Amino acid sequence: MATEVWSDLNDALVTDNQGSILKSINIEAVKVSIKNILGTYKGERIFLPQFGSALGDLLFEPMDGSLLDKIATDLKENIEIWDDRVIVSAVESKSDPDRSSVEIVVSFNVKGYTETFQTSSVVTS
């Protein structure tokens, strides 16, 4: 088993056989952090109102190429602001206007690692 450097609650809130919520460690913890940034509206956290992204607000805009560019720019900036371990190399998004959703794939590097990692999320309005 890898040495635990970072940990976070498992985002599926899965419990072990003793009822404790399992942890995500290392790169999985970084992925949880990114998903938390994507899924948090700015202003939602009372004591940290700038935390999060504008993704939820942008989903109400007309779905076109310029919107997808805005989403990519917003996510890259906010992920790198709120998780200083991460350098975002790409944000790909595919819209589904019929469902008012966007599938987001974030490719990123973690400082101190040579690999590029990915995490994905589907966000609906």
Steps between C-alpha positions, in 0.01 A plus 500: 500500500621850416606741771216735584598855412153654459159377601141609468163343563398263224256700287261203477482500883560125506546346844722217615377202703528707820285783369782750443501696173783380279770746398635576158877531513766670291390550136145386577487770771612759244221382266248542784633853555454585132145362499422708811621815323293416189189428704509803728335825396689816587329645806379159621764470774416773747846552648676456166263660246754511213556122518361297211434565134248676282410171332149478644419854386648447155273202435207738464667676207441397136714193429753589231875497440561828681317369808716188502809724478372705797444180698851374423661831597298532821574145608872519427535826693294390799649152532850648502399771749329265746728197474862606481614139441342502154609632161216462250621395156159480328130536562277328248126546508218350302157654531167321492249787456202265514592405856647841595822325591868515424747214530832637623833317473790666681854388416750608761844454645576493869813676619761236575349240264598443136172342384198681363175404671134548405174537680156545352166631613158554352340822617133576449306819557 
